Amino acid sequence: MRSTKWKMWTLKQVLLLFCSAMVLSGCGLAGSSGSLDAGARYQAEGKYRAAYIEAKKVLQRKDTNGEAWLLLGKASLMLGQTREALNDLQKAQANGVPKAQWVVPMGEVMQATGQYDKLLQVVSTDAIDDPHIKAQVQVLRGDAYMALKHFDQAERSYHSPLALDSTNARALVGMARMSAANNQFDAADNYVNQALKAAPESPQAWIFKGDLAIRNRNFAQAESDFQKALDLKDPHWLPQERFYTLTRLASIQTQQRQFSKALENIQALQNMSPQNPYPHYLRALVQYRQGHLDDTVSELQQVLKTQPDNVKAQLLMGAANYAQGNYAQAEMYLSNVMGMDTSNIQARKLLALTFYREGRSQQAVATLRPLPPGNPSDAELLAMLQKATAKDSSSDVSKPLATASAQPTANPELAKARKAIASGNTAEAIHVLETMPASDSATEAKRVTLLVMAHLSEKQALKAVKVADAYAKKHPDLSSAHLLYGTALVAAGESSRARTEFSQAHRLDPSSAAAQLSLGSLDALEGHNKDARQRYEDVLKQHPKNAVALTALGRLDMLDGNKAKAIERFKQAVAAAPKSPPAYLGLVVLYNESGQFDEAGSTAKELAKANPDSPEALNALGATELNSGHHSEALKPLQQAVKLAPTDPLYRTNLARAQVLNKDTQRAKNNLLQVVKTDPSQVTAVTLLAFLKLQDNDLPGAITLARSLQKQAATRAAGFGLEGDLYMANKSWGKAVQAYQQGLKARYDRPLVVKYFHALTQSGAKAPETPLRQWLVKHSNDAAMRLLLAQYYLDHSNNTQAAGQYEKVLKAYPTNVDALNNLAWIYVQQHRSKATSLAKKAYELAPKSPGVADTYAWALIADNQPQDALPILEKAAKAAPKAPTIQYHLAIAQARTGDKTGARKTLEALRRSGADFPDKAAMEKLYHDLGGANTTQANR
């Protein structure tokens, strides 16, 4: 392991040191020969650089001085120079220093560099009489056993010093760590408290206490514990321990959004170890949380440059690329994480979201969990939330009017109409408002405004225009009348006329924020974002806490990619109007986009708490619970949302999805039928209902639903895609090909190209990979598509073409596990020398994958290293007992290492299984050669 220098000296510091030495020399206070006594004093005082210099001076005079080498090794260790420290201590040992003096620092060096096996070989209590040193050695051995997960030996090592001194703090911390590793957290807490009672100045105890607090998500307590450790005066602990503590402190400060504090500590980490990549990762995490995605990527590139297999960095890089909309890049990084760690839930969710964004809903489903083919994945909830936000955005023009009309009133008809609108029963609201008796001007203004809004909710734009036009003509000098008329015109697509009305409203009342907001919303709808931004900022100059303007600016920041600023705006809007859903929804969307599901969930809960009777808020909470995989928890808020707004298609579709995931398919069907009957263009509802019909063996009914989408221009491509998906699920490959072809004519995009390729492959078409090659001509950087093409070539024994594609992938992504593993396999077949090194790299990245282990072992066998291959194959065969190729390779390794009996037993078990695999004939020959029964087929 390469050592890390923990302190960098500048030229100015070196000159100051030189000048100081000259002054001291002139006063007769420093000699050029050096002094071990002075060095020992410096070491005891924590002046490790001075101790280092004294030892060096002594060794310049006599390089066989063991005591000087010992002092130099101890000083190097405390300066973080672990490689130099190990060399120095070994020279101290070689030059006669007693074991009792070098054994503990030697053990600390090996512990710091992760050489646990070597530590257990070298660091022992043999020939040591001092009980204090014996105790230190036993703790070091316990720590090494812990790192190797040999818990029984670790416990014995920790108990040895505790038997002599029950207050040994380091041993108590060791027992605490071991208890935590065995999930005995109460015992761990008890041990660490004993350690702190015995030694309140123990940094190791405070560090572990902080680790326990993090485990309990008590970040404030953890921050306090870590800070106490760092504030200890002259604690004489290793730089690696201080470095670790600072990283933990910076991490939890980031978790608590204390970004300034975190960045200050990250800078301290970089000062301690300028070449260490981890501070770059922490800085990237802060930048990501703040929404500075370009800076996030830049910092992560620094990490991956030196640690290309860093799982955390690859996961964060995937999340950042996903948030930027670079889905092919995100897929590459996240797939690689999954290859190395299949249990990584965060990577799995983000990868599913990425597949959904690319239109590959079936792969999204497969990534998340086994569900009926074609069911939309949880990732669709993000799109639904965005749709809700977009719907809210398009109504920004009318928002000032909605606010004005929502003022409390004693009029029972108005109250009844408002209640009907809130519940989604706009038809009843229209009836109530149209039949209201004449009243005073204030009530009439509210009635007309509500009536216009109700007509717009019912998509009756022309009726809304007619009502608003009549009111504006009746009140030509009333700003709000022109504002209302302009709103109706926007909904009717008459933006030019609407601008005239909004401008008139502004002229009649220049102080009207509503008029400026409506003009800004119209600018945004027309794509004039700069003009819109200026209008919103003008509103804020007069009304700094205007929630509508703040939310609108947040949306513009989202469009500009400035997510940090968008989050800031939305939070300001929430503070200004704690019950206003749009800003909350903006935050939920941003957090979901960035894969920050915890933040999305907590924000949705805040929204629902602020608006317990708001269907919009309840839907956002339910949708976010679904997105987090909490299917049962999602049901209640979604049911409430539908009860409050029964005609809203989004809420009812979300409820249906929750019901499907909770296996209540009949209620789900009923809800989806209501949605589709009201609005046949609801793609998600149509898709889900179609696959539920297919599940009930009603393919004709499912196809009819798909074709209903094809009749509308906006959903035409989606309709053909759905029809193809249905045929694929029904194994009607030829019909699927035709459907996807039609879809590609309507819209040429990546997801349909992938589906088309799969359909062609299944149908037995000639050269089905042609669509992939055509796509790569125009999108040569699409590594995910290139991997798909390479896999096709590999599956069809076109190894040369496959190798060429994998080589191109590895140029851009040198740690992609799939590419490394498969290319290594090809190279083995081609007898190429690089096979073993590629396979080894893949194995180091994904040691728990039986398939990757098998490739590496097979490469070792081909390289005449069966002895090295055998333990790898034994482990892989145990992990995948039903994989015949791995069992066959294990038998070969056993035979070539001389264990013919073991090989024959492995082959007999394989033959009894009756498994069919490409090397079955070779397996039979090997069995015969090893003295097995003279037969060419497996026993039955």
N, C-alpha and C positions, 0 to 999 in steps of 0.2 A: 504494500500500500504506500502510495506516495505521501511523503510527509508534508505538513503544512506549516509554514512560518507564521507565527501569530503576531509578530510585531515588525513593522517596516520602518527602517531608519532613513530619515531624509539627510541630504547633504548638510543642511544647516545643523541638525542634531549631531552629526559626526564631528563637525568643526567645533561645536560647543564642547563636546566631550574631550576633543584633543586639547583645546585651550585650557579647560579645567585641569586636565592632567599636567599641563605645563606649569600652571600657577602653583598647584600643590607640590610639584617637584621642586620649584624654586623656594618654597617655604620649608622644604625638608620633610613634608608630610607624606610623600609617596615615593616608593622605590620602584625601579624598573624590574626587579627580580620577582615581584609578586609575593603574596603571603597567604598560606592556607588558613591561618587563624583569621585573617581579615576576610578572606572569602567565606569562611564558615559563619562569621558574624553577619556578613551581607545576606547570606542565604537565610539565616534565622530571621532577619529583619524584613525579608521579602524583596530585597534588592538583588534580583536574580541576574540582571545584566552585569552588575558590579562583581558578583560572585563568579560569573562566567569569565570575566576579564582576568580576575586574580588567578583562577585555575589555569587559564591559557598562559599567563606569564610564567607560572611555575613549570609548566610542561615545555615551554620553550627552553628552559634551562636543563630540564631532565625529563625526557618523555617516558621514563619507566616508573614514574611516581604514581603508584596506584591510588593514593589518597587524592591526588590532583585529578586523576581521571574520574574518580567517584564524585568529587565536587562538580566537575564539569558536566558529568552525566545528570546529576540532580538539577543543576542550573538549566541545562538544555531542556530537560523535561518540563520545568516550570515556565520556560519560555515558549513551549509548544513545539520545540524542534525534536520530534520523537525519533526520527531516524538517527540523528546525531547522538541523541541520548542513549539509544540502544548500543550504538557502537562504543560510546565512551564507557558505559557500564561494563560491557564485555571486556574492554581493555583494563578496567579496574579489577575485574575478576582475574584476568590473565596475569596481572601484576601483583597478585598476592593479597588483595583486600579480602578480609573474611566475609563469608557468605552472609552473616547477620547484617552486614553494612550495605551490601548491594542488592539483596534479595527483594526488599519491598519496592525500591524505585524501579528495579528491573521488571517486577510484576506490574507496576503501574504503567510502564511503557508498553508492555505487551497487551495490557487491557485497553489502553488508549488506541492501539493500532489493530485491535480485533484479533490478536494472535492467541486465542483462548486455549487451543490444544497445546501450543508451545508453552504457554504459561503453566499449564498443569504438569508438563514434563520438567520444567526448569525450577519453578517456584514451589518449594516444599519446606517443611519444618525440620528436615534432616539436618543434623549438626548445628542446630540452633537451640540455645539454652534460655535466652531472654524471653519470658512469657509475653511481654508486650509485643515483641516482634513476631512471636509465634501467632498471636491473635491477629495481627495485621495480615500475615501470610494466609491464615485460614479464611479470613474475609475475602481476600483476593481470589483464593481458590473457589470459594462459594460463588463469587460474582462470575467467574469463568464457567462454572457448572451451570449457573443460571442462564448465561448467554447461550450455552449449548443445549439448554432445556433438559438437563439431567437433574431433576428437582430433588430426588432422594439424596444424591451426593451433595447437592448444594445445602440442603437442610443439615446434614451431618457436619459440613464445614462451618456453618454459622453457629451451630449449637456448641461446638468445641470452645470458642472463646467465651460464649455466654455462660458455660458451665463454671468458668473461673471468675467471670465478672458479668453479672446479669445486666449491668448498665452500659455495656459496650455499644456505643451509638452506631458504629458502622455495621456491626453484626445485626443489631435490631433493625436497621434500615434494610439490610439484606433479607431478613425474615419478612419484613413488610412487603418488599418487592416480590418475594416468592409467593406470599399469600395472595397478592393481587393477581399474579400470573395463574394461580389456581382458582380465581374467582371468589376468593374468601376475603371480601373487601372489609368486613367488620374487623377481622383479625389484622388486616393490613393497617387499618386506621389505628388500632390499639398499639401495634408495634411502633408505628412512627411517633405516636404521642409519648410512648415510653422513651424513645430515643431523644425527643426534644426536652423531656423532663430531665433526662440525664445530662444532655449536652445542648443547651439552648443556642449555642453558637455553631451548631453543626450545619453547614450549608447543604450537605447531602440529605439530611432529614427535612429541611425546609423545601428542597427541590422535590422530593418525593411527595411531600404533603401537598404541594402545588399540583403534581401530576394526578393525585387522587381527587383533588377538587375539580380538575378538568374532566375527569371521568364522570363526575356528578354534574357536569355542566355549570358548576359554580365558578364562573370565570372571574368574578370580582375577588373571591377568596384566593383563587390561584394566582392572580396578579399580585395580591398582597404577599403571598408566601414566596413567590419568586423574587419580589423586590426585597424582602427581608434577607434572603440568601445573598443577593447581590450587595446589600448594604453592610454586610458583616465586615468588620475591620480586620484586615490581614488574615483571611481565613485559611491561607495555605492550601488552596485546592487547585486542581489542575486547570490549565487554560481551556481544555476540552469541556470540563464541567461548567465553567463560566460561559463558554460559548453556547453550550446546550441550553443553559438557563436563559440566556438572552434570546435565543431563538424561540423558546417556549413563551417567554414574556411578550415578544413581538407578535407571536401568533395569536395569543388570546387578546391582545390589544386590538389586533385587526378584527378578530371575531366580534369584539364589542364596539367596532367602528371608531376606535380611538386612533385615527390614522396618523395624526401628528406625533403622538408618543411612539407608535409602532415604527414610523420612519426614522425617528431619532435613534431608536435601538438598533434598527437594521443598519444604519450608518455606522454605529459603534461596532457591529459585527464585521462590516466590511473593513473597518480600520484594523480590527484584530487579525483578520485573515483575508487579505485582498484577493487571493486566488480562489477562495472557497466559493463554489457556485450557490450554496444554500441561501445566502443573503439576497442574491438575485431572484431566487424563487419567492422569498418572502416579500420582496419589493413588488414582484409581479402580482402576488396575491392582493396586496394593498391597492395597486393600480386597477386590478380587475374589479375589486369591490367598489372602487370609486367610479368605475365605468370608463377608465382610460385604456381602451382595448389595444390601441397601437403600442402604447408604452408597455402593456402587459406582454404582448408578443415579443417586443424587443428584449425585455428582461429574460423571458423564457428561452430565447435563442441563445443567450449567454450561458444558461444552464445546460441546455441540450448540446451545446458545442463541446462541453467537456464530459457530460454525462448523458449520452444519447438514449440510455435505457432507464432514465429517471421516470418512474411511473407517475409520481405526483405532477411533475412538470408536463408530461405528455397529457395527463388528464386536464390540467388547467389550460394547456395550449388548445386542446379540443374544445373546451368550453368557450375560450376566447374567440376561436374561429367560428364556432356556432353562433355566438352573439353578433359577430360581424357579418354573418350570412355566408361565410365561406364553407359551405356544407361538405364539399368533397374533401377539403383539408381537415375539417372536423371529424369526418368519418374515418380518415386515415389514422389520426392520433387516437381517437376513442376505440377503434377496432384493435389497435395495437395494445392499448391498456387492457382490453378484454382478453386478448391473447395471453397476456402476462398474469392477469388476475381476474378470473371469471366471476369471482364473488363480489366485484366492485359494483355496488348498487348505483352509485352516482354516475359512473361511466355507462352503465347499462341504460339508465334513464335518458342520459344525454344522447346516447347513440340511437335510441328509439326515436327521440325527438328529431334527430338529424335525418333518419330514414323517412320520417313523416314529412319533413320539410322538402325532401327530394321527391315526394310523391310515392314512396315505397311503403305503403301502409302495411302490407303483408309482412315485410321484413321487420317493421316496427313492432308488430304484434308478436312475431316470433322472438324478437329480442327481449320483450318484456315477460311474456308468459304464454303457455299453450292456450289458445282460444280458437273458436271456429274460424276457418279461413275467411279473410276479408273483413273481419271486424275491425273498425277503426281503432287505432291504438290510443293509449292514454295521451299521447302527444297531441291528438287533435284538440284537446281541451285548450291548448295554447291558442290555436287558430280561432277557436270559439270565443275565447276571452278577447282576442284582438278584434274579432268581428263586433263584439259588444262595444268595445272602445271606439271602433270606426263608426258604428251606428250613433254612438253618443257624440262623436266628433261632427258627423254630418248634421246633427241637430243643434250644433253650437249657435247657429244663426238665431234659433228660436229660444235659446236658453235664457237670455235676459227677460223675454216675455213670460217664459214659464215661471221664473222666479217672481216676477211681478204679480202674476195671476194666482200664485200659490199663497198669497197673504190670507190670513184667517178672516173669515167673514161669517156673519150670523145668518146669511141667506141659505135656507135649507136646500133649495134646488141646486145652487152652486156647490154646496158641500156634497150632495148626492152625485153630481156630475164628476167632481174630483175623485170621489171614491170609486166610481165606475171606471174612470180612466186609469187609476192606479192598479185596478184589478185586471186590466186588459179588456174590459167590456165597453169598448168605445161606442158601439152601436147604441147601447142604452144611454150613454152620456150625450150623444148627439140628439137623441129623442128628447131627453130632459131639457137640454139647452135650447132646442128649437121651439119647444112648447112653453118656455118660461114667459110669464107675463111681463109687460114693460115695467121698468124700474128706474131708479136714479142713474145718472151718468156714470158714476163709479162702478156700480153693479153691472151696467151694460158693457162697460169696457172689459170687465173680467169675463162676462158671458161670451162676448165675441172672441176674445183671446182663447178661451177654453174650447170654443166651437171650432176655431181654425185648427188648433192643435189636435182635436179629436179627428177631424177630417183628414189631416195629414197622417195620423196614426193608422187610419183605415185605407191609406194610399189613395185618397180622394182629393188629389191636388187641385183639380179644376174647381171643385166645390169650395175648397178652402180659399182659392183665389177670388171666387165670386163673393163670398162673405166678407173677406178683407177689403176688396175693392169698394164694396158698398159702404163699408164703415169709413174708409179713407176719404171718399167723396163727401160723406156726411160731416166729417171733421177734418177739413183740409189743413187747418192750422195746428193740428195735434201731432206732435212728433211720434208718439207711440202708435198712432194709426198708420203712419207711413212705414214704421218699423214692422208692424204686423203684416201689412200688405207685401212688403219686400220679402219677408220670411216665406209667405205662401208662394210667391213667384219663384224663389229659389227651388222649392220642392217641385214646382211645375217645369223646371228647366229653363226659366226665363231670367237668366243671371244678369243680362244687360239691363232689363227693366227693373230688376231687384236692386241693382246698384243705384239707379236713379232714385228709388224710394228711400234707400238707406241714407243717401247723400242729403235728400230733402229732410229727413228726420234729424240728421246732424246739423243742418243749417237752422232748423227751427229750435233746436236745443243743443248748442255747442258743448255744453257740459255733460251731455248724455253719454255715459259709459256704454249703455246698451247699443247706441248707434255705432260707436267706434268698434265695439266688439263684433257687431254684425258685419260691418265692412271688412274687418280683419278676417273673420271666418269665410267671407266670400272670396277674399284674396287667396286664402289657403286652399279653398276648394278649387280655385282656378290655377293653382300652382305658383302663385306669386308670393312665395314664402317670405321674401325680404320685406315686401310691403306689409304683409300680415304682421310680421314681427314688430315692425315700427309702430303699427297701430296699437298692438297689445302693450308695448312699452310706454306709449303715450298715455294709455289708460292707467298704467301703474304709477306714472308720475303724479296723477291726481288721486288715485286710489291704490296705494301700495299693497293693500291686502285683498285686492279683487281676485277671488278664487278662480273665476272663469278665465281671466287673462293669464293668471299664473299657470293654470292647467293647459291652456292653449299654447303658451310658450313652451311648456314641457313637451307637448306633442311635436312641436317644431324642432326642439332639441333632439328628440328621438329620430326624426327624419334625417337630421344632420349627422346622426351617429354619435352625438355627444350625450352618452347615457348618464354620465356623472351629473351633468348640468340638469338633465331631465329629472333625475331623482331628486335633486335639490329643489327644483321648481314644484314638483308634485308634493313634496313634503311641506313646502311653504303654503301651497294651496290647501292641504289638509289642515295645517295649523290655522289658516284663515277661515276655513269653513269645515269644521270637523265632521259634518254629516253629509258632505258633498261626495257622491260616489265616483265621479269621473277621475279625480286625482288618485284616489285609492286604486281604481282599476288600472290607471297608467302605471302605478308602482307594481301591481301584481303582474302585469304583462312584462315589464322590464325584468323583474326578478325571475319570472319563468323563462324568459328568453335567455337569461344568463345561467340558467340551471341552478339558481339559488332558491330551491324549493322551500326551505325553512322560512326564509324571509317572505316569500310569496304567501305562504300559509298564514304567518302571523299578521301580515298586512290585511289579508282577506278576513281574518277573524276580527281585527280592529274595525274594518268596514261594517261587518255584520253587527258588531256590538254597538256601533254608532247609529246604525239604521236597522234595528231588529225587525221592522215591518216593511223593509224595502225588498221587493223581489230581485232587483238588480244586485243588491248586496248579498242576499242569500244565495243567488246563483253563482256569484263569484266565489263565495266560500265553498259551495259544493263542488264547483268545477276544480278549484285548487286542491281540495281533498282528493278528488279523483286523480288529479295529475301527480299527487304524492303517493298514490297507491292505496289510499285509505278509503276503500270502496264502500264499506258499511257506514262509515262516518259521513260520507257524502250524501246519503239518502235523505236524511231529515231536512237539511237546509234546502235541498232541491225540491223536495215535496212541498215545503212551505212556499218556495218561490212560485211553483206552478199553481198552488192554491190561490196565491195573491194575484197572479197574472196568468190565467189559464190559456190565453190565446197567444202568448209569446212562443214562437217556434224554438228559439234557442234554449229557453228554460226547460221546455218539455223534452227536447232532444237530449239534453244533458241528463235529465231524470231517467229517460229510457236507457241511456248508456250505463248509468249506475245500476239500474235494474238488471240489465244483461249481465253485468259483472257480478251481481249478487244472485244470479241464476233465477231471476223472476222474469222469465222471457214473455209470458203471456201479457203481463202488465206493460212490459216494454213495447210489445207489438201494438197494443191498444194506443199507447201514447204516440208512437211513430205514425200510425195510421191517421191520427188526428192532425199531426203536423203536415203530412204529405197531402192529405185531402184539402187542407187550407192553402198550402203553397207547394206545388209540385217541384219547385226549383230548389228546395232545400236539399243540397247534395248529401250532406252527412246523414240526414234522416232517411233519405231514399236509399243510400248505400247500406246502412245498417239494417233497414227493413228488408232489402233485397236478399241479404245474406241470411237473415232469419227465415225467409221463405225458402231459400235453398236448403237450409238445415232441415226444413220440414218436407224436403223432396219436391218442392214446387218450383222447378226451374222455369217453366213458362211464365209464372207470375213474377219471378225475380227479373227475367229478361224484359218483361213489359215495363217494369219500373225503370230499368236502365234506359230503355228506349224513350221513355217520357222525358228524360234529361236531354236526349239527343235532339229533341224538337226545338230547344231553346238555344240561341247562339251562345249565351254566356256559359252554358253548362254542356255544350255539345261534346267537347273533348272528354270531359269527365264522364259523360254518359257512355261513350265508346270504351273508355278505360274500364268502367264498371262492368260493361257487358263482357269484355275480355276476361276480367277477373272471375266472373261467374262461370264462364266456359272453362277456364283453367281449373277452377275448383271442381268442376264436373268432369275433368279430363277430356273435354272436347277440344283438343289442341288445334285442329284446323279452323274451327269457328273462332277460337280465340285469336289466331293469327289475323283473320279477316277484320275482326273488331279493332284490334290494335292498329292495323294499317289505316283504317278509317280515322282513328283517333289521331294518328301522327299527321294525317292530312289537315286535320283541324288545328293541331298545335304540335309542333316538333319540340319535344322537351325530353330531358334525360330519363325521368321515370318511365315514360311510355317506351322509350328505346330499350330499356332494360327488360320491361315486360314483353316486348315484341321479340327480343332475343330468346327469352325463356320459352315462349310459345313456339317459335321456330325450332328450337332444339328438341322440345318434346314431340313436335309433329314429324320429326325425321326429315326436315327440309335440308337441302344441300347448302353447305356453307352458311349455317345459321348465325355464325359470328360476324357476318358482314355488317349488320347495323352497329355493332360495337366498334369495328375498325373505322367505319364512316364517321362515327361520333368522335373518335380519337384524332382523326385528321384535323378536325376543327377545335378540339379541346385536348391538346396533347398533355396538359398538366393534370388531367383527371386521373389520378393514380388509382382511385377506387374502381373506376371502370377498367383500367388496365389490369388490375388484379383479377377482375371478373373474366376478362379475355384470356389471361394467362391460365386461370383455372380450367377454362374450357379446353384450351390446347393440351393441358396436362391430362385431363380426363379422357382425351381422345388420342393419347399416346403421341402427340406432336411435341416431343420434348424440346426440340431445338427452338421452335416458335415460342413455347412457354418460357424457356430460359431467357430468351431475348426480352420478353415483357417483364419478367421478374427483375432482371438486371436494371431495366429502366426505372422500375419502382424503387429499387434500393439506392439508386443515385440520388433520389430526392428524399427518401425515407430509409436511412441505413439501418434502422432498428425495427423495421416491420417484421414481426415474427412469422407471419404467413409466407412472406416473400423469402425470408432467410431459410425457413424450413423446407419449402418446396423446391427452391433452387438447389439447396444442398442435396435433396433427394435425387434431383435430375443429375447433378454432378457425380453422384455415386454411380448412377447407371452409366454415365459417360466416362467413368474412371478418371475424373479430373481431380487434380491435387487440392483444389480449394474446398472440396466437399467437407472435409472434417472441420476446418476453421469456421465455415459458415454454419454448419450444424451445431458446433460448440457455442457459437454466439447466440443462436436461437434457443438452445438449451439453457444458457445462463439467464436469458430473458424470461423464459417460461419453463422452469424446472418441474413444475407440477403437471405439465401436459404430457400424457402418455405417448401421444403421437409424435411430439417434438423429441421426447426422450428416445423413442424408437429410431427416429431418423439419425440422431447423434450416435446412438449405439451401432446402428447398421454402418454408418460411415467409419466408425472405429474398427469394426470387423473387417470392412473392405480395406482398411489401412493396416491390417495385421496386428490389431490391438484388442483381441478378444477379452483379455484379462480386464482391461479397463471398461469394456462394454458390458461385461456380465452383471455387475451390481446395478448398473443403470437399467438394464433390461429386467432384472428381477423386480425392481421397484415398479417399473412400468407395467409388467405383467400382473402384478398384484393389484395395481390401480385399475387395469382394464382386462379382467380375466376372460372376457368374451371376445377379445380382439385377436383373431387367429394369426394375423401376420406377426404381431408382437410375440405370441407364444412360439411361433416357428423360429423367429430370430433368437429367442431365448434358448431354444434347443440347440441352435447352431453355436451360440456362444458357449453353452455348457459342453458341447462335443469338442470344440476347439481348445478348451481349457482343460481337457482330460476327464471331465465328468460325464462319461458315456452313459452311465446308469441313470443319472439325473436327466440327461437329454432324452433317453428312451422313455422315461416316465412322462416327461412333458409332452412328447409326441403321441404317446398312447392316449393321454387325456384329450389332446387335440383331435385325434382320430375318432375317439368316442363321441365327441361333440357333433360330428358330422358337418362341421362348418365348411363352406365352400369359399375358396379365396384363390387369387391368381397363382400362388406358389404351391398349390396342393400337390401337384405331381412331383415337385422337387422335395416336398415334405415326405411323400411316400418313399422316394428313393433314399433319403437320409435315414428314414426309419429302417428300411431294409439293410442299408450299409451298417447300421448300428446293431444288427442282429435281431431285428424285429421279425414278425411273421412275414412270410413271403406272399404278400398280397398287395394289390394296387388300389384297394379302396378301404375306406375306414370301416371299422367294425360296426355292425348294426345292433 
